[in-house]
């Protein structure tokens, strides 16, 4: 009898522990499922947020693509032709941006060579024409209000008419450079480059630069000059990677010419962002740095020059010759441009103290 009671007691203890184990198992499983659902929900929100930010439209934005060089003025190496491949890249980027609502302008829409001063004159002219369109709309609206007696002062009308006349004059100067660069390019641009670094900016170009600080340009325009790189001779085929360049107000070889560029921080931000985003494709990130280059010196707007790898390096060259790779690279450009405009309010226009503002370093295979 005593042994039977002990057996029953042990049986109840085992049963109790079994029930408790099952209960705890279900409880822990419930916690795991809820945590997993929470993580999946958070991940879904994060993914949705990311995709939404990249798919936001680019309506009202103007992207200027400058495919470097042109027929007869190019860099070739072992079957690779820079002007052909960079034009191909630009032609892949363009429709992606247009699908998102951007206006895309190209300084060189074909293989025909367009010399540097004509390209920068085109860029300045496009910006001035945009400002003029805005001023003309303001003027027309104000004239209608004045004629209706809603306003009595003509002061605003006089100012806007003066602005429109000034814009027409400066647009005319840019057009003269486009039509006759041999006669006018050297007058208005630092071209050929003054190696003594004593030349000062022409007063009319300075006025162009002042007008282009208008938010309609600073907040809506972006110029990207597309290139591929080559090492100096003797060729070092081991050097590879992507570099990007922007203008700065602290470059010693340009401070006499002009030192009040309005978009240094925005340009440096994009320069850093684009080569960081190219890196996962297999062309490694090298440097984003300030440099005195014609295409970014003579326009005063958010702008960068990107070297999309070294065509003297066999791996970079093979990628740049691959149309599928260029298509993937074009998507990176479109997404990076979209992210840049989405983040504009977070890019503060602080001065850059580092003369080079260099990120990273030259890399070898």
Secondary structure, 3 states (H helix, E strand, C coil): CHHHHHHHHHHHHHHHHHHHHHHHHHHHHHHHHHHHHHHHHHHHHHHHHHHHHHHCCCCCCEEEEEECCECCECCEECCEEHHHHHHHHHHHHHHHHHHCCCEEEECCCCCCCCCHHHHHHHHHHHHHHHHHHHHHHHHHHHHHHHHCCCCCCCHHHHHHHHHHHHHHHHHHHHHHHHHCHHHHHHHHCCCCCCCCCCCCCCHHHHHHHHHCCCHHHHCCEEEEEEEEECCCCCCCCCEECEEEEECCCCCCCCCCCCCCCCCHHHHHHHHHHHHHHHHCCCCCEEEEEECCCHHHHCCCCCEEEEEEEECCCHHHHHHHCCHHHHHHHHHHHHHHHHHHHHCHHHCCCCCCCCCCCCECCCEEC
